[in-house]
Amino acid sequence: MNEISVYKALSNPVRRAILTWLKDPAKQFANWNPTDQEYGVCCGLIQKKANLSQSTISSYLSILESSHLLIGTRYKQWTYYKRNEAFIREFLLHLSDAL
């Protein structure tokens, strides 16, 4: 586990907010389709909620994915994102043991 990349990913308040939003997408995204649950939430919905440019959100999602906090899934022309719950649990256990 590269904990430094996780700490860097979590250092940004918008990236932390994205992780929080993806914890309960049905509540956080008005136009989210529950049939997309298998894939996660489309990048466009995340961008709309964050009210930031597509390039900024794309960069943030890439950082979260490369630190293993998110899983990105390509479906047709869209990329969907969901939390990597197994990795998040592992990281929290590691953090708890370290501190």
Backbone atoms as SQL, in Angstrom:
CREATE TABLE atoms (id INTEGER PRIMARY KEY, chain TEXT, resi INTEGER, resn TEXT, atom TEXT, x REAL, y REAL, z REAL);
INSERT INTO atoms VALUES
  (1, 'A', 1, 'MET', 'N', 0.852, -1.187, 0.000),
  (2, 'A', 1, 'MET', 'CA', 0.000, 0.000, 0.000),
  (3, 'A', 1, 'MET', 'C', 0.892, 1.242, 0.000),
  (4, 'A', 2, 'ASN', 'N', 0.603, 2.133, -0.905),
  (5, 'A', 2, 'ASN', 'CA', 1.330, 3.401, -0.960),
  (6, 'A', 2, 'ASN', 'C', 0.512, 4.442, -0.196),
  (7, 'A', 3, 'GLU', 'N', 0.728, 4.484, 1.102),
  (8, 'A', 3, 'GLU', 'CA', -0.088, 5.365, 1.943),
  (9, 'A', 3, 'GLU', 'C', 0.121, 6.843, 1.629),
  (10, 'A', 4, 'ILE', 'N', 1.290, 7.216, 1.143),
  (11, 'A', 4, 'ILE', 'CA', 1.541, 8.623, 0.799),
  (12, 'A', 4, 'ILE', 'C', 0.580, 9.083, -0.292),
  (13, 'A', 5, 'SER', 'N', 0.352, 8.239, -1.309),
  (14, 'A', 5, 'SER', 'CA', -0.579, 8.626, -2.379),
  (15, 'A', 5, 'SER', 'C', -2.002, 8.762, -1.844),
  (16, 'A', 6, 'VAL', 'N', -2.357, 7.952, -0.862),
  (17, 'A', 6, 'VAL', 'CA', -3.695, 8.055, -0.254),
  (18, 'A', 6, 'VAL', 'C', -3.804, 9.358, 0.532),
  (19, 'A', 7, 'TYR', 'N', -2.786, 9.676, 1.318),
  (20, 'A', 7, 'TYR', 'CA', -2.809, 10.933, 2.077),
  (21, 'A', 7, 'TYR', 'C', -2.899, 12.138, 1.143),
  (22, 'A', 8, 'LYS', 'N', -2.140, 12.098, 0.048),
  (23, 'A', 8, 'LYS', 'CA', -2.195, 13.200, -0.918),
  (24, 'A', 8, 'LYS', 'C', -3.579, 13.305, -1.543),
  (25, 'A', 9, 'ALA', 'N', -4.170, 12.168, -1.891),
  (26, 'A', 9, 'ALA', 'CA', -5.515, 12.176, -2.485),
  (27, 'A', 9, 'ALA', 'C', -6.530, 12.757, -1.511),
  (28, 'A', 10, 'LEU', 'N', -6.374, 12.433, -0.238),
  (29, 'A', 10, 'LEU', 'CA', -7.321, 12.901, 0.780),
  (30, 'A', 10, 'LEU', 'C', -7.045, 14.327, 1.241),
  (31, 'A', 11, 'SER', 'N', -5.942, 14.912, 0.805),
  (32, 'A', 11, 'SER', 'CA', -5.591, 16.263, 1.261),
  (33, 'A', 11, 'SER', 'C', -6.457, 17.347, 0.627),
  (34, 'A', 12, 'ASN', 'N', -7.169, 17.012, -0.428),
  (35, 'A', 12, 'ASN', 'CA', -7.999, 17.989, -1.129),
  (36, 'A', 12, 'ASN', 'C', -9.456, 17.853, -0.679),
  (37, 'A', 13, 'PRO', 'N', -10.098, 18.954, -0.254),
  (38, 'A', 13, 'PRO', 'CA', -11.476, 18.864, 0.249),
  (39, 'A', 13, 'PRO', 'C', -12.492, 18.398, -0.796),
  (40, 'A', 14, 'VAL', 'N', -12.291, 18.731, -2.053),
  (41, 'A', 14, 'VAL', 'CA', -13.238, 18.276, -3.087),
  (42, 'A', 14, 'VAL', 'C', -13.096, 16.770, -3.303),
  (43, 'A', 15, 'ARG', 'N', -11.876, 16.271, -3.301),
  (44, 'A', 15, 'ARG', 'CA', -11.688, 14.817, -3.452),
  (45, 'A', 15, 'ARG', 'C', -12.295, 14.074, -2.269),
  (46, 'A', 16, 'ARG', 'N', -12.170, 14.635, -1.065),
  (47, 'A', 16, 'ARG', 'CA', -12.825, 14.010, 0.097),
  (48, 'A', 16, 'ARG', 'C', -14.340, 14.051, -0.071),
  (49, 'A', 17, 'ALA', 'N', -14.856, 15.167, -0.581),
  (50, 'A', 17, 'ALA', 'CA', -16.301, 15.288, -0.805),
  (51, 'A', 17, 'ALA', 'C', -16.779, 14.247, -1.815),
  (52, 'A', 18, 'ILE', 'N', -16.015, 14.033, -2.870),
  (53, 'A', 18, 'ILE', 'CA', -16.387, 13.030, -3.873),
  (54, 'A', 18, 'ILE', 'C', -16.509, 11.655, -3.220),
  (55, 'A', 19, 'LEU', 'N', -15.556, 11.310, -2.380),
  (56, 'A', 19, 'LEU', 'CA', -15.628, 10.024, -1.677),
  (57, 'A', 19, 'LEU', 'C', -16.880, 9.947, -0.805),
  (58, 'A', 20, 'THR', 'N', -17.220, 11.048, -0.153),
  (59, 'A', 20, 'THR', 'CA', -18.424, 11.085, 0.686),
  (60, 'A', 20, 'THR', 'C', -19.673, 10.940, -0.171),
  (61, 'A', 21, 'TRP', 'N', -19.735, 11.656, -1.282),
  (62, 'A', 21, 'TRP', 'CA', -20.903, 11.572, -2.170),
  (63, 'A', 21, 'TRP', 'C', -21.096, 10.158, -2.685),
  (64, 'A', 22, 'LEU', 'N', -20.000, 9.489, -3.029),
  (65, 'A', 22, 'LEU', 'CA', -20.100, 8.152, -3.604),
  (66, 'A', 22, 'LEU', 'C', -20.458, 7.093, -2.569),
  (67, 'A', 23, 'LYS', 'N', -20.441, 7.473, -1.309),
  (68, 'A', 23, 'LYS', 'CA', -20.850, 6.533, -0.259),
  (69, 'A', 23, 'LYS', 'C', -22.341, 6.241, -0.361),
  (70, 'A', 24, 'ASP', 'N', -23.126, 7.230, -0.779),
  (71, 'A', 24, 'ASP', 'CA', -24.576, 7.060, -0.924),
  (72, 'A', 24, 'ASP', 'C', -25.049, 7.805, -2.170),
  (73, 'A', 25, 'PRO', 'N', -24.783, 7.254, -3.349),
  (74, 'A', 25, 'PRO', 'CA', -25.094, 7.976, -4.586),
  (75, 'A', 25, 'PRO', 'C', -26.580, 8.272, -4.778),
  (76, 'A', 26, 'ALA', 'N', -27.455, 7.412, -4.314),
  (77, 'A', 26, 'ALA', 'CA', -28.899, 7.649, -4.488),
  (78, 'A', 26, 'ALA', 'C', -29.327, 8.929, -3.783),
  (79, 'A', 27, 'LYS', 'N', -28.710, 9.220, -2.665),
  (80, 'A', 27, 'LYS', 'CA', -29.044, 10.420, -1.895),
  (81, 'A', 27, 'LYS', 'C', -28.329, 11.657, -2.443),
  (82, 'A', 28, 'GLN', 'N', -27.138, 11.483, -2.959),
  (83, 'A', 28, 'GLN', 'CA', -26.289, 12.615, -3.338),
  (84, 'A', 28, 'GLN', 'C', -26.469, 13.112, -4.771),
  (85, 'A', 29, 'PHE', 'N', -26.936, 12.231, -5.663),
  (86, 'A', 29, 'PHE', 'CA', -27.034, 12.593, -7.083),
  (87, 'A', 29, 'PHE', 'C', -28.476, 12.455, -7.545),
  (88, 'A', 30, 'ALA', 'N', -29.111, 13.590, -7.803),
  (89, 'A', 30, 'ALA', 'CA', -30.533, 13.612, -8.150),
  (90, 'A', 30, 'ALA', 'C', -30.835, 12.802, -9.411),
  (91, 'A', 31, 'ASN', 'N', -29.983, 12.853, -10.407),
  (92, 'A', 31, 'ASN', 'CA', -30.240, 12.164, -11.677),
  (93, 'A', 31, 'ASN', 'C', -29.584, 10.795, -11.767),
  (94, 'A', 32, 'TRP', 'N', -29.124, 10.268, -10.643),
  (95, 'A', 32, 'TRP', 'CA', -28.457, 8.970, -10.653),
  (96, 'A', 32, 'TRP', 'C', -29.481, 7.873, -10.872),
  (97, 'A', 33, 'ASN', 'N', -29.141, 6.950, -11.755),
  (98, 'A', 33, 'ASN', 'CA', -30.025, 5.844, -12.084),
  (99, 'A', 33, 'ASN', 'C', -29.606, 4.616, -11.272),
  (100, 'A', 34, 'PRO', 'N', -30.478, 4.093, -10.409),
  (101, 'A', 34, 'PRO', 'CA', -30.107, 2.928, -9.596),
  (102, 'A', 34, 'PRO', 'C', -29.664, 1.715, -10.417),
  (103, 'A', 35, 'THR', 'N', -30.071, 1.645, -11.684),
  (104, 'A', 35, 'THR', 'CA', -29.602, 0.527, -12.512),
  (105, 'A', 35, 'THR', 'C', -28.104, 0.642, -12.802),
  (106, 'A', 36, 'ASP', 'N', -27.526, 1.823, -12.575),
  (107, 'A', 36, 'ASP', 'CA', -26.083, 2.026, -12.743),
  (108, 'A', 36, 'ASP', 'C', -25.290, 1.598, -11.508),
  (109, 'A', 37, 'GLN', 'N', -25.976, 1.086, -10.504),
  (110, 'A', 37, 'GLN', 'CA', -25.338, 0.760, -9.229),
  (111, 'A', 37, 'GLN', 'C', -24.131, -0.159, -9.413),
  (112, 'A', 38, 'GLU', 'N', -24.229, -1.082, -10.346),
  (113, 'A', 38, 'GLU', 'CA', -23.126, -2.009, -10.595),
  (114, 'A', 38, 'GLU', 'C', -21.856, -1.265, -11.008),
  (115, 'A', 39, 'TYR', 'N', -22.031, -0.183, -11.768),
  (116, 'A', 39, 'TYR', 'CA', -20.886, 0.553, -12.298),
  (117, 'A', 39, 'TYR', 'C', -20.453, 1.699, -11.401),
  (118, 'A', 40, 'GLY', 'N', -21.400, 2.379, -10.778),
  (119, 'A', 40, 'GLY', 'CA', -21.090, 3.539, -9.951),
  (120, 'A', 40, 'GLY', 'C', -21.792, 4.776, -10.472),
  (121, 'A', 41, 'VAL', 'N', -21.105, 5.898, -10.419),
  (122, 'A', 41, 'VAL', 'CA', -21.669, 7.190, -10.819),
  (123, 'A', 41, 'VAL', 'C', -20.857, 7.733, -11.988),
  (124, 'A', 42, 'CYS', 'N', -21.549, 8.218, -12.988),
  (125, 'A', 42, 'CYS', 'CA', -20.927, 8.784, -14.187),
  (126, 'A', 42, 'CYS', 'C', -20.139, 10.052, -13.822),
  (127, 'A', 43, 'CYS', 'N', -19.021, 10.221, -14.470),
  (128, 'A', 43, 'CYS', 'CA', -18.159, 11.387, -14.257),
  (129, 'A', 43, 'CYS', 'C', -18.933, 12.696, -14.404),
  (130, 'A', 44, 'GLY', 'N', -19.852, 12.755, -15.357),
  (131, 'A', 44, 'GLY', 'CA', -20.624, 13.977, -15.598),
  (132, 'A', 44, 'GLY', 'C', -21.474, 14.389, -14.414),
  (133, 'A', 45, 'LEU', 'N', -22.062, 13.415, -13.712),
  (134, 'A', 45, 'LEU', 'CA', -22.862, 13.740, -12.525),
  (135, 'A', 45, 'LEU', 'C', -21.977, 14.276, -11.402),
  (136, 'A', 46, 'ILE', 'N', -20.794, 13.698, -11.271),
  (137, 'A', 46, 'ILE', 'CA', -19.852, 14.165, -10.246),
  (138, 'A', 46, 'ILE', 'C', -19.414, 15.592, -10.571),
  (139, 'A', 47, 'GLN', 'N', -19.130, 15.842, -11.841),
  (140, 'A', 47, 'GLN', 'CA', -18.714, 17.183, -12.265),
  (141, 'A', 47, 'GLN', 'C', -19.809, 18.201, -11.988),
  (142, 'A', 48, 'LYS', 'N', -21.044, 17.841, -12.315),
  (143, 'A', 48, 'LYS', 'CA', -22.169, 18.755, -12.106),
  (144, 'A', 48, 'LYS', 'C', -22.329, 19.092, -10.624),
  (145, 'A', 49, 'LYS', 'N', -22.235, 18.087, -9.765),
  (146, 'A', 49, 'LYS', 'CA', -22.399, 18.322, -8.325),
  (147, 'A', 49, 'LYS', 'C', -21.255, 19.173, -7.771),
  (148, 'A', 50, 'ALA', 'N', -20.044, 18.932, -8.243),
  (149, 'A', 50, 'ALA', 'CA', -18.875, 19.673, -7.749),
  (150, 'A', 50, 'ALA', 'C', -18.815, 21.084, -8.317),
  (151, 'A', 51, 'ASN', 'N', -19.492, 21.301, -9.439),
  (152, 'A', 51, 'ASN', 'CA', -19.507, 22.600, -10.103),
  (153, 'A', 51, 'ASN', 'C', -18.083, 23.061, -10.459),
  (154, 'A', 52, 'LEU', 'N', -17.308, 22.114, -10.981),
  (155, 'A', 52, 'LEU', 'CA', -15.948, 22.394, -11.434),
  (156, 'A', 52, 'LEU', 'C', -15.819, 21.949, -12.885),
  (157, 'A', 53, 'SER', 'N', -14.757, 22.366, -13.531),
  (158, 'A', 53, 'SER', 'CA', -14.561, 22.006, -14.938),
  (159, 'A', 53, 'SER', 'C', -14.370, 20.497, -15.091),
  (160, 'A', 54, 'GLN', 'N', -14.657, 20.032, -16.290),
  (161, 'A', 54, 'GLN', 'CA', -14.510, 18.609, -16.590),
  (162, 'A', 54, 'GLN', 'C', -13.059, 18.169, -16.409),
  (163, 'A', 55, 'SER', 'N', -12.116, 19.009, -16.814),
  (164, 'A', 55, 'SER', 'CA', -10.702, 18.637, -16.696),
  (165, 'A', 55, 'SER', 'C', -10.262, 18.534, -15.235),
  (166, 'A', 56, 'THR', 'N', -10.767, 19.426, -14.390),
  (167, 'A', 56, 'THR', 'CA', -10.426, 19.379, -12.961),
  (168, 'A', 56, 'THR', 'C', -10.985, 18.116, -12.327),
  (169, 'A', 57, 'ILE', 'N', -12.257, 17.823, -12.597),
  (170, 'A', 57, 'ILE', 'CA', -12.880, 16.624, -12.026),
  (171, 'A', 57, 'ILE', 'C', -12.189, 15.374, -12.546),
  (172, 'A', 58, 'SER', 'N', -11.858, 15.369, -13.820),
  (173, 'A', 58, 'SER', 'CA', -11.158, 14.228, -14.407),
  (174, 'A', 58, 'SER', 'C', -9.827, 13.995, -13.698),
  (175, 'A', 59, 'SER', 'N', -9.118, 15.067, -13.421),
  (176, 'A', 59, 'SER', 'CA', -7.849, 14.975, -12.704),
  (177, 'A', 59, 'SER', 'C', -8.063, 14.440, -11.288),
  (178, 'A', 60, 'TYR', 'N', -9.062, 14.971, -10.599),
  (179, 'A', 60, 'TYR', 'CA', -9.355, 14.518, -9.233),
  (180, 'A', 60, 'TYR', 'C', -9.723, 13.040, -9.202),
  (181, 'A', 61, 'LEU', 'N', -10.552, 12.615, -10.156),
  (182, 'A', 61, 'LEU', 'CA', -10.966, 11.212, -10.202),
  (183, 'A', 61, 'LEU', 'C', -9.780, 10.311, -10.524),
  (184, 'A', 62, 'SER', 'N', -8.898, 10.773, -11.380),
  (185, 'A', 62, 'SER', 'CA', -7.699, 10.012, -11.716),
  (186, 'A', 62, 'SER', 'C', -6.803, 9.834, -10.491),
  (187, 'A', 63, 'ILE', 'N', -6.658, 10.882, -9.707),
  (188, 'A', 63, 'ILE', 'CA', -5.849, 10.810, -8.480),
  (189, 'A', 63, 'ILE', 'C', -6.477, 9.829, -7.495),
  (190, 'A', 64, 'LEU', 'N', -7.790, 9.900, -7.324),
  (191, 'A', 64, 'LEU', 'CA', -8.478, 8.986, -6.406),
  (192, 'A', 64, 'LEU', 'C', -8.383, 7.541, -6.892),
  (193, 'A', 65, 'GLU', 'N', -8.466, 7.359, -8.200),
  (194, 'A', 65, 'GLU', 'CA', -8.372, 6.005, -8.755),
  (195, 'A', 65, 'GLU', 'C', -6.947, 5.461, -8.640),
  (196, 'A', 66, 'SER', 'N', -5.955, 6.280, -8.935),
  (197, 'A', 66, 'SER', 'CA', -4.567, 5.803, -8.869),
  (198, 'A', 66, 'SER', 'C', -4.125, 5.520, -7.435),
  (199, 'A', 67, 'SER', 'N', -4.793, 6.134, -6.467),
  (200, 'A', 67, 'SER', 'CA', -4.484, 5.841, -5.062),
  (201, 'A', 67, 'SER', 'C', -5.338, 4.684, -4.541),
  (202, 'A', 68, 'HIS', 'N', -6.137, 4.082, -5.414),
  (203, 'A', 68, 'HIS', 'CA', -6.973, 2.908, -5.133),
  (204, 'A', 68, 'HIS', 'C', -8.194, 3.197, -4.266),
  (205, 'A', 69, 'LEU', 'N', -8.529, 4.473, -4.075),
  (206, 'A', 69, 'LEU', 'CA', -9.722, 4.814, -3.298),
  (207, 'A', 69, 'LEU', 'C', -10.994, 4.675, -4.133),
  (208, 'A', 70, 'LEU', 'N', -10.863, 4.791, -5.451),
  (209, 'A', 70, 'LEU', 'CA', -11.994, 4.630, -6.368),
  (210, 'A', 70, 'LEU', 'C', -11.680, 3.548, -7.386),
  (211, 'A', 71, 'ILE', 'N', -12.760, 2.974, -7.910),
  (212, 'A', 71, 'ILE', 'CA', -12.660, 2.035, -9.024),
  (213, 'A', 71, 'ILE', 'C', -13.381, 2.668, -10.203),
  (214, 'A', 72, 'GLY', 'N', -12.687, 2.830, -11.300),
  (215, 'A', 72, 'GLY', 'CA', -13.282, 3.372, -12.519),
  (216, 'A', 72, 'GLY', 'C', -13.642, 2.241, -13.467),
  (217, 'A', 73, 'THR', 'N', -14.840, 2.312, -14.031),
  (218, 'A', 73, 'THR', 'CA', -15.301, 1.291, -14.969),
  (219, 'A', 73, 'THR', 'C', -15.784, 1.961, -16.238),
  (220, 'A', 74, 'ARG', 'N', -15.231, 1.571, -17.350),
  (221, 'A', 74, 'ARG', 'CA', -15.648, 2.084, -18.655),
  (222, 'A', 74, 'ARG', 'C', -16.874, 1.301, -19.109),
  (223, 'A', 75, 'TYR', 'N', -17.926, 2.027, -19.491),
  (224, 'A', 75, 'TYR', 'CA', -19.127, 1.404, -20.046),
  (225, 'A', 75, 'TYR', 'C', -19.591, 2.265, -21.209),
  (226, 'A', 76, 'LYS', 'N', -19.522, 1.690, -22.408),
  (227, 'A', 76, 'LYS', 'CA', -19.806, 2.424, -23.644),
  (228, 'A', 76, 'LYS', 'C', -18.891, 3.647, -23.701),
  (229, 'A', 77, 'GLN', 'N', -19.453, 4.848, -23.823),
  (230, 'A', 77, 'GLN', 'CA', -18.597, 6.037, -23.916),
  (231, 'A', 77, 'GLN', 'C', -18.380, 6.736, -22.577),
  (232, 'A', 78, 'TRP', 'N', -18.886, 6.161, -21.486),
  (233, 'A', 78, 'TRP', 'CA', -18.792, 6.804, -20.181),
  (234, 'A', 78, 'TRP', 'C', -17.860, 6.040, -19.249),
  (235, 'A', 79, 'THR', 'N', -17.343, 6.764, -18.280),
  (236, 'A', 79, 'THR', 'CA', -16.598, 6.135, -17.191),
  (237, 'A', 79, 'THR', 'C', -17.377, 6.373, -15.910),
  (238, 'A', 80, 'TYR', 'N', -17.597, 5.297, -15.194),
  (239, 'A', 80, 'TYR', 'CA', -18.329, 5.335, -13.931),
  (240, 'A', 80, 'TYR', 'C', -17.340, 5.095, -12.798),
  (241, 'A', 81, 'TYR', 'N', -17.632, 5.715, -11.658),
  (242, 'A', 81, 'TYR', 'CA', -16.743, 5.581, -10.506),
  (243, 'A', 81, 'TYR', 'C', -17.527, 5.149, -9.279),
  (244, 'A', 82, 'LYS', 'N', -16.893, 4.264, -8.511),
  (245, 'A', 82, 'LYS', 'CA', -17.453, 3.887, -7.214),
  (246, 'A', 82, 'LYS', 'C', -16.298, 3.723, -6.235),
  (247, 'A', 83, 'ARG', 'N', -16.657, 3.764, -4.978),
  (248, 'A', 83, 'ARG', 'CA', -15.649, 3.633, -3.929),
  (249, 'A', 83, 'ARG', 'C', -15.076, 2.219, -3.913),
  (250, 'A', 84, 'ASN', 'N', -13.808, 2.121, -3.607),
  (251, 'A', 84, 'ASN', 'CA', -13.159, 0.825, -3.430),
  (252, 'A', 84, 'ASN', 'C', -13.227, 0.508, -1.935),
  (253, 'A', 85, 'GLU', 'N', -14.375, -0.025, -1.528),
  (254, 'A', 85, 'GLU', 'CA', -14.633, -0.233, -0.094),
  (255, 'A', 85, 'GLU', 'C', -13.609, -1.154, 0.558),
  (256, 'A', 86, 'ALA', 'N', -13.179, -2.192, -0.146),
  (257, 'A', 86, 'ALA', 'CA', -12.193, -3.115, 0.428),
  (258, 'A', 86, 'ALA', 'C', -10.883, -2.382, 0.726),
  (259, 'A', 87, 'PHE', 'N', -10.433, -1.562, -0.205),
  (260, 'A', 87, 'PHE', 'CA', -9.191, -0.825, 0.009),
  (261, 'A', 87, 'PHE', 'C', -9.354, 0.215, 1.113),
  (262, 'A', 88, 'ILE', 'N', -10.495, 0.894, 1.149),
  (263, 'A', 88, 'ILE', 'CA', -10.738, 1.906, 2.185),
  (264, 'A', 88, 'ILE', 'C', -10.699, 1.260, 3.567),
  (265, 'A', 89, 'ARG', 'N', -11.335, 0.089, 3.708),
  (266, 'A', 89, 'ARG', 'CA', -11.288, -0.628, 4.997),
  (267, 'A', 89, 'ARG', 'C', -9.850, -0.995, 5.356),
  (268, 'A', 90, 'GLU', 'N', -9.110, -1.511, 4.373),
  (269, 'A', 90, 'GLU', 'CA', -7.712, -1.889, 4.603),
  (270, 'A', 90, 'GLU', 'C', -6.881, -0.677, 5.030),
  (271, 'A', 91, 'PHE', 'N', -7.088, 0.452, 4.363),
  (272, 'A', 91, 'PHE', 'CA', -6.350, 1.664, 4.705),
  (273, 'A', 91, 'PHE', 'C', -6.690, 2.129, 6.122),
  (274, 'A', 92, 'LEU', 'N', -7.971, 2.103, 6.471),
  (275, 'A', 92, 'LEU', 'CA', -8.375, 2.537, 7.811),
  (276, 'A', 92, 'LEU', 'C', -7.797, 1.625, 8.890),
  (277, 'A', 93, 'LEU', 'N', -7.740, 0.328, 8.629),
  (278, 'A', 93, 'LEU', 'CA', -7.108, -0.594, 9.580),
  (279, 'A', 93, 'LEU', 'C', -5.619, -0.295, 9.709),
  (280, 'A', 94, 'HIS', 'N', -4.977, -0.061, 8.582),
  (281, 'A', 94, 'HIS', 'CA', -3.552, 0.281, 8.582),
  (282, 'A', 94, 'HIS', 'C', -3.311, 1.567, 9.376),
  (283, 'A', 95, 'LEU', 'N', -4.150, 2.563, 9.147),
  (284, 'A', 95, 'LEU', 'CA', -4.024, 3.838, 9.850),
  (285, 'A', 95, 'LEU', 'C', -4.234, 3.651, 11.350),
  (286, 'A', 96, 'SER', 'N', -5.237, 2.863, 11.701),
  (287, 'A', 96, 'SER', 'CA', -5.524, 2.594, 13.112),
  (288, 'A', 96, 'SER', 'C', -4.346, 1.892, 13.790),
  (289, 'A', 97, 'ASP', 'N', -3.759, 0.927, 13.098),
  (290, 'A', 97, 'ASP', 'CA', -2.605, 0.215, 13.656),
  (291, 'A', 97, 'ASP', 'C', -1.384, 1.123, 13.773),
  (292, 'A', 98, 'ALA', 'N', -1.213, 1.999, 12.797),
  (293, 'A', 98, 'ALA', 'CA', -0.039, 2.874, 12.779),
  (294, 'A', 98, 'ALA', 'C', -0.102, 3.942, 13.859),
  (295, 'A', 99, 'LEU', 'N', -1.317, 4.384, 14.180),
  (296, 'A', 99, 'LEU', 'CA', -1.452, 5.435, 15.184),
  (297, 'A', 99, 'LEU', 'C', -1.830, 4.836, 16.513);
